[in-house]
Amino acid sequence: MKPIEIKKNIYWVGALDWKLRDFHGYALNKGTTYNAFLVMDEKIALFDTVKVGFKGDLLHNLHQIVDPTKIDYLIVNHVEMDHSGSLPAMVELIKPEKIFCSAMGKKAIIEHFHCEDWPLVVVNSGDSISLGAKTVHFLETRMLHWPDSMFSYIAEDKLLISSDAFGQHWCTSERFDDEVNEAELMAHAEKYYANILLPFSPLVQKLLAKVAEMGIEIDTIAPDHGLIWRKNVAGILASYDRWSRQETKDKAVIVYDTMWESTEKMAKAICRTLMQEGISVKMMNMHVDHRSDVATEILDAKAILLGSPTLNNGILPRMADIISYLKGLKPRGRVGAAFGSYGWSGEAVGILTKALEEMKVELVGEGVKIKNVPTHESLKACVELGELIAKAIKSQE
């Protein structure tokens, strides 16, 4: 693929990864991209590199614009290996005059690559460098989503190079948001936020406020993954504001696994009740649904219900998996409850209830457990739980 000019003398020179299907436990069904950007000016600057196995793609794109040895500066917005994996090879080839990074970026680069002799130059929020006709301004975005993260803003082009913020894991031959289906693009962006940036939502709020306070004009956002935003910049900024405030709607996500369908019968009874109460419901069976899709559905849901039968005095393994994953993502401001079937000991509901408490979910009721196969009579407890959840959801309006 040839380089794409995204602004005058600014090029996308990254790589396409069509086959990647797993990203730290986040399921990708359409691959991803590793975006890198080249600015041609009196000083030539390369922003980020690519995953190590895609170094050849980066070099191929660079060679179509300039002899890579003519590059003056490397700018490392993020040290995670999908963006810095090719950095040692590029440093060896280019022999850059300077490598700009945040203070935490310098520490991370040295710890990753053991390169104390590299020409690392620390920049802080508010610092800027001149490339000639273009000026690069830096803004630290610590813990969005690594300690080293920062943005680079080219004022003359109103271009924000945003590292891992505003990205999507979606590999396409197109490079811009106005070249693809908007609904699909926003679905990928939502899933990306839910699975990567949700734990850092308070920091996203502070960042958006800081950008507004600075009054910088942005007409293009170039993230390190996925499509470049040039049409719907306002839309993705508004979405990040909404997602980071963890705005929810009248929706419940029922996350469960089942052994002999008894717990599933309970889930269905709760689901039917919620639907009758006018609540939108997503049933997520962990035998068939992926943890990253569950996280995406929970992003705008007011209620989380967890269900599992008891197995060996515990819960089914797939439920332990999703609980561990959700705890790390830290959804806040939800209500919820636990349910499950059992044969003789019945610890699962207590374990799930404790997990909800640890996730700071506001508990509704005491949870429901039913011995062996549910009957029409015993399922009334599930109906009552559904009614309580619906009432709790509506009370948050």
C-alpha positions as CSV (number, residue, x, y, z in Angstrom):
1,M,0.0,0.0,0.0
2,K,1.3,3.4,-0.9
3,P,1.7,6.3,1.6
4,I,-1.4,8.5,2.0
5,E,-1.1,12.3,2.2
6,I,-3.4,13.3,5.1
7,K,-2.4,17.0,5.1
8,K,0.0,18.8,2.9
9,N,3.4,17.2,3.4
10,I,2.1,14.9,6.1
11,Y,1.8,11.3,5.3
12,W,0.4,8.1,6.7
13,V,3.2,5.5,6.4
14,G,1.9,2.8,8.7
15,A,1.1,-0.9,8.3
16,L,-2.0,-3.0,7.9
17,D,-2.5,-6.2,10.0
18,W,-5.3,-8.0,8.3
19,K,-5.1,-11.2,10.3
20,L,-4.8,-10.2,14.0
21,R,-7.7,-11.6,16.0
22,D,-6.6,-11.2,19.6
23,F,-5.3,-8.1,21.3
24,H,-4.6,-8.8,25.0
25,G,-7.8,-10.8,25.3
26,Y,-9.9,-8.3,23.2
27,A,-11.3,-10.1,20.2
28,L,-10.7,-8.5,16.8
29,N,-12.8,-9.8,13.9
30,K,-11.3,-7.4,11.3
31,G,-7.6,-7.0,12.2
32,T,-6.0,-3.7,13.0
33,T,-3.6,-1.1,11.7
34,Y,-0.4,0.3,13.1
35,N,-0.4,4.0,12.1
36,A,2.8,6.0,11.8
37,F,3.0,9.5,10.3
38,L,5.8,11.3,8.4
39,V,6.1,15.1,8.3
40,M,8.2,16.5,5.4
41,D,9.6,20.0,6.4
42,E,13.0,21.6,6.9
43,K,13.3,19.0,9.6
44,I,11.8,15.6,8.7
45,A,9.9,13.9,11.5
46,L,8.5,10.4,11.9
47,F,5.8,10.0,14.5
48,D,5.8,6.5,16.1
49,T,6.8,3.2,14.3
50,V,5.0,-0.1,13.9
51,K,4.9,-3.6,15.4
52,V,8.2,-5.3,14.8
53,G,7.0,-7.8,12.2
54,F,5.7,-4.9,10.1
55,K,9.0,-3.0,9.8
56,G,9.3,-3.8,6.1
57,D,5.9,-2.2,5.4
58,L,7.0,1.0,7.2
59,L,10.2,1.1,5.3
60,H,8.5,0.5,2.0
61,N,6.2,3.4,2.6
62,L,9.0,5.7,3.8
63,H,11.1,4.9,0.7
64,Q,8.3,6.1,-1.6
65,I,8.6,9.6,0.0
66,V,12.2,10.0,1.2
67,D,15.4,8.2,1.9
68,P,14.8,7.1,5.6
69,T,18.3,8.2,6.5
70,K,17.3,11.8,5.8
71,I,14.8,11.7,8.7
72,D,15.9,14.1,11.4
73,Y,13.6,13.4,14.3
74,L,11.7,10.5,15.8
75,I,8.7,11.4,18.0
76,V,7.6,8.6,20.3
77,N,4.0,9.3,21.5
78,H,3.6,5.8,23.0
79,V,6.1,3.1,23.9
80,E,3.8,0.1,23.7
81,M,5.4,-2.5,21.4
82,D,2.8,-2.4,18.7
83,H,4.0,1.2,18.1
84,S,7.7,1.0,19.2
85,G,8.6,-2.6,18.2
86,S,10.5,-1.3,15.1
87,L,12.1,1.6,16.9
88,P,15.5,0.0,17.5
89,A,15.8,-0.9,13.8
90,M,14.7,2.6,12.7
91,V,17.2,4.3,15.1
92,E,20.0,2.1,13.7
93,L,19.0,3.0,10.1
94,I,18.1,6.7,10.5
95,K,20.6,7.7,13.3
96,P,18.2,10.5,14.2
97,E,19.4,13.8,15.5
98,K,16.8,13.7,18.3
99,I,14.2,11.3,19.7
100,F,11.4,13.2,21.4
101,C,9.3,11.6,24.1
102,S,7.7,12.3,27.5
103,A,9.7,11.9,30.7
104,M,7.9,8.5,31.4
105,G,8.5,7.7,27.7
106,K,12.2,8.1,28.1
107,K,12.2,5.8,31.1
108,A,10.1,3.2,29.3
109,I,12.2,3.3,26.1
110,I,15.4,2.7,28.1
111,E,13.7,-0.1,30.1
112,H,12.4,-1.7,26.9
113,F,15.5,-1.3,24.6
114,H,18.4,-0.8,27.0
115,C,19.5,2.2,25.0
116,E,21.1,4.8,27.2
117,D,23.1,6.1,24.3
118,W,20.1,7.1,22.2
119,P,19.6,10.9,21.7
120,L,16.4,11.0,23.8
121,V,14.9,14.4,24.5
122,V,12.2,14.8,27.1
123,V,9.3,17.1,26.3
124,N,6.5,18.1,28.7
125,S,3.0,19.4,28.2
126,G,3.1,22.8,26.6
127,D,6.5,22.3,25.0
128,S,6.9,22.6,21.2
129,I,9.4,22.1,18.5
130,S,9.7,23.8,15.1
131,L,10.1,21.6,12.0
132,G,10.2,24.7,9.8
133,A,6.9,25.7,8.4
134,K,5.2,23.4,10.9
135,T,5.3,23.4,14.7
136,V,4.7,20.4,16.9
137,H,3.1,21.0,20.3
138,F,3.1,18.3,23.0
139,L,0.5,17.3,25.5
140,E,1.1,14.6,28.0
141,T,-1.7,12.1,28.4
142,R,-0.3,10.0,31.2
143,M,-2.2,6.8,31.7
144,L,-4.2,7.1,28.5
145,H,-3.5,4.4,28.5
146,W,0.2,4.0,29.5
147,P,2.2,6.3,31.8
148,D,4.3,7.4,28.8
149,S,1.5,8.4,26.5
150,M,1.3,11.9,24.9
151,F,-0.3,13.7,22.0
152,S,1.4,15.7,19.3
153,Y,-0.5,18.6,17.8
154,I,0.5,20.4,14.5
155,A,-1.2,23.8,14.9
156,E,-0.7,24.9,11.2
157,D,-2.7,21.9,10.0
158,K,-5.1,21.6,13.0
159,L,-3.9,18.0,13.2
160,L,-3.9,16.0,16.4
161,I,-1.8,12.9,16.4
162,S,-3.5,11.1,19.2
163,S,-1.5,8.0,20.0
164,D,-4.0,5.3,21.2
165,A,-6.9,7.6,21.9
166,F,-9.7,7.8,19.4
167,G,-8.6,4.6,17.7
168,Q,-10.3,1.5,16.5
169,H,-9.1,-2.0,15.9
170,W,-10.2,-2.3,12.2
171,C,-8.1,-3.0,9.2
172,T,-9.4,-1.5,6.0
173,S,-7.9,-0.3,2.7
174,E,-9.5,3.1,3.4
175,R,-7.7,5.6,5.7
176,F,-10.4,8.1,6.6
177,D,-13.6,8.1,8.4
178,D,-15.6,9.5,5.5
179,E,-14.6,6.6,3.3
180,V,-16.3,3.8,5.4
181,N,-19.7,3.1,6.9
182,E,-20.2,5.5,9.8
183,A,-22.2,3.1,11.9
184,E,-19.6,0.3,11.6
185,L,-16.8,2.8,12.3
186,M,-18.5,4.0,15.5
187,A,-19.2,0.4,16.6
188,H,-15.4,-0.3,16.3
189,A,-14.6,2.9,18.2
190,E,-17.1,2.1,21.0
191,K,-15.7,-1.4,21.4
192,Y,-12.1,0.0,21.5
193,Y,-13.1,2.5,24.2
194,A,-15.0,-0.1,26.3
195,N,-12.1,-2.6,26.2
196,I,-9.0,-0.3,26.4
197,L,-9.9,3.2,27.8
198,L,-12.8,2.6,30.1
199,P,-10.7,2.2,33.2
200,F,-9.2,5.6,32.5
201,S,-12.5,7.5,32.1
202,P,-11.8,10.1,34.8
203,L,-8.6,11.0,33.0
204,V,-10.4,11.2,29.7
205,Q,-12.7,13.7,31.2
206,K,-9.8,15.8,32.4
207,L,-8.1,15.6,29.0
208,L,-11.2,16.7,27.2
209,A,-11.6,19.6,29.6
210,K,-7.9,20.5,29.1
211,V,-8.2,20.5,25.3
212,A,-11.3,22.7,25.5
213,E,-9.5,25.1,27.9
214,M,-6.5,25.3,25.5
215,G,-8.9,26.3,22.7
216,I,-7.0,24.4,20.1
217,E,-8.6,23.9,16.8
218,I,-8.8,20.3,15.6
219,D,-10.1,19.3,12.2
220,T,-8.3,16.0,11.9
221,I,-7.5,13.3,14.5
222,A,-4.9,10.7,13.5
223,P,-4.8,7.8,16.0
224,D,-2.3,5.0,16.1
225,H,-4.9,2.4,15.2
226,G,-7.7,2.4,12.6
227,L,-9.2,5.2,10.6
228,I,-8.2,8.9,10.6
229,W,-11.0,11.3,11.7
230,R,-11.5,14.2,9.3
231,K,-15.3,14.4,8.8
232,N,-16.7,13.5,12.2
233,V,-14.2,14.9,14.6
234,A,-16.9,16.5,16.7
235,G,-18.8,13.2,16.8
236,I,-15.9,11.2,18.2
237,L,-15.1,13.9,20.7
238,A,-18.7,13.9,21.9
239,S,-18.7,10.1,22.1
240,Y,-15.6,10.1,24.2
241,D,-17.2,12.6,26.5
242,R,-20.3,10.5,26.8
243,W,-18.4,7.2,27.3
244,S,-16.0,8.7,29.8
245,R,-18.9,10.0,31.9
246,Q,-20.2,6.4,31.7
247,E,-23.6,7.6,30.6
248,T,-26.0,4.6,30.6
249,K,-29.5,3.9,29.4
250,D,-32.4,1.6,30.5
251,K,-30.5,-1.5,29.6
252,A,-29.4,-4.7,31.4
253,V,-26.7,-7.2,30.4
254,I,-27.2,-10.7,31.7
255,V,-23.9,-12.5,31.7
256,Y,-24.0,-16.2,32.5
257,D,-22.8,-19.7,31.9
258,T,-24.8,-22.8,32.3
259,M,-24.0,-26.5,32.9
260,W,-27.3,-28.4,32.3
261,E,-29.4,-25.3,31.3
262,S,-30.9,-24.7,34.8
263,T,-29.0,-21.4,35.2
264,E,-30.0,-20.5,31.6
265,K,-33.7,-21.1,32.5
266,M,-33.2,-18.6,35.3
267,A,-31.5,-16.1,33.0
268,K,-34.4,-16.4,30.6
269,A,-37.0,-15.7,33.3
270,I,-35.1,-12.6,34.4
271,C,-34.8,-11.5,30.8
272,R,-38.5,-11.9,30.0
273,T,-39.4,-9.9,33.1
274,L,-37.1,-7.1,32.3
275,M,-38.4,-7.0,28.7
276,Q,-42.0,-6.8,30.0
277,E,-40.9,-3.8,32.2
278,G,-39.6,-2.0,29.1
279,I,-36.0,-2.6,29.7
280,S,-33.6,-3.4,26.8
281,V,-31.8,-6.6,27.6
282,K,-28.7,-8.4,26.2
283,M,-28.3,-12.0,27.1
284,M,-24.6,-13.0,27.0
285,N,-23.8,-16.7,27.3
286,M,-20.1,-17.0,28.0
287,H,-20.0,-20.4,26.2
288,V,-20.6,-18.5,22.9
289,D,-20.0,-14.8,23.6
290,H,-16.6,-13.2,23.9
291,R,-15.5,-11.2,26.9
292,S,-14.7,-8.1,24.8
293,D,-18.3,-8.1,23.4
294,V,-19.7,-8.3,26.9
295,A,-17.6,-5.3,27.9
296,T,-18.9,-3.4,24.9
297,E,-22.5,-4.1,25.8
298,I,-21.9,-3.1,29.4
299,L,-20.5,0.3,28.3
300,D,-24.0,1.8,28.1
301,A,-26.0,-0.5,30.4
302,K,-27.3,0.4,33.8
303,A,-27.5,-3.1,35.2
304,I,-25.2,-6.1,35.2
305,L,-26.5,-9.5,36.2
306,L,-24.1,-12.4,36.7
307,G,-25.2,-16.1,36.7
308,S,-23.5,-19.4,37.2
309,P,-24.2,-22.9,38.6
310,T,-22.0,-24.1,41.4
311,L,-19.0,-26.2,40.3
312,N,-16.6,-27.7,42.9
313,N,-17.8,-25.1,45.4
314,G,-17.1,-22.3,42.9
315,I,-18.3,-20.9,39.6
316,L,-17.8,-22.0,36.0
317,P,-14.4,-21.1,34.6
318,R,-15.7,-18.8,31.9
319,M,-17.5,-16.8,34.5
320,A,-14.3,-16.4,36.5
321,D,-12.7,-15.2,33.3
322,I,-15.3,-12.5,32.6
323,I,-15.3,-11.3,36.2
324,S,-11.5,-10.8,36.1
325,Y,-11.8,-8.9,32.9
326,L,-14.6,-6.6,34.0
327,K,-12.9,-5.8,37.3
328,G,-9.9,-4.5,35.3
329,L,-12.2,-2.3,33.2
330,K,-13.9,-0.7,36.2
331,P,-17.4,0.1,35.0
332,R,-19.0,2.4,37.5
333,G,-22.5,3.6,38.4
334,R,-24.2,0.2,37.7
335,V,-26.8,-1.8,39.6
336,G,-26.8,-5.6,39.6
337,A,-27.5,-9.0,41.1
338,A,-26.4,-12.6,41.0
339,F,-28.2,-15.8,40.3
340,G,-27.5,-19.5,39.8
341,S,-28.5,-23.1,40.2
342,Y,-26.8,-25.7,42.4
343,G,-26.9,-29.4,43.2
344,W,-25.9,-29.5,46.9
345,S,-23.6,-26.8,48.1
346,G,-24.6,-23.6,46.2
347,E,-21.7,-21.2,46.7
348,A,-21.8,-19.7,43.2
349,V,-24.3,-16.9,44.0
350,G,-22.3,-15.7,46.9
351,I,-19.1,-15.7,44.9
352,L,-20.8,-13.7,42.1
353,T,-22.3,-11.3,44.6
354,K,-18.9,-10.6,46.1
355,A,-17.5,-10.0,42.7
356,L,-20.2,-7.4,42.0
357,E,-19.4,-5.7,45.3
358,E,-15.7,-5.6,44.4
359,M,-16.7,-4.0,41.1
360,K,-18.6,-1.4,43.1
361,V,-22.0,-2.4,41.6
362,E,-24.9,-1.4,43.7
363,L,-26.6,-4.7,44.7
364,V,-30.3,-5.1,44.2
365,G,-31.9,-7.9,46.3
366,E,-30.0,-10.8,47.8
367,G,-29.5,-12.8,44.6
368,V,-31.4,-15.9,43.7
369,K,-30.3,-19.6,43.8
370,I,-32.4,-22.5,42.8
371,K,-31.6,-26.2,43.6
372,N,-31.4,-28.5,40.7
373,V,-33.9,-28.0,37.9
374,P,-36.1,-24.8,38.2
375,T,-39.9,-25.2,38.4
376,H,-42.5,-22.7,37.3
377,E,-43.0,-22.0,41.0
378,S,-39.3,-21.6,41.9
379,L,-38.8,-19.3,38.9
380,K,-41.0,-16.7,40.5
381,A,-37.9,-15.6,42.5
382,C,-36.3,-14.8,39.2
383,V,-39.3,-12.9,38.1
384,E,-39.2,-10.9,41.3
385,L,-35.5,-10.2,40.8
386,G,-36.2,-8.9,37.3
387,E,-38.9,-6.6,38.7
388,L,-36.4,-5.3,41.3
389,I,-33.8,-4.7,38.7
390,A,-36.2,-2.9,36.4
391,K,-37.3,-0.7,39.3
392,A,-33.7,0.1,40.2
393,I,-32.9,1.0,36.6
394,K,-35.9,3.3,36.3
395,S,-35.1,5.0,39.6
396,Q,-31.8,6.2,38.1
397,E,-33.5,8.2,35.4
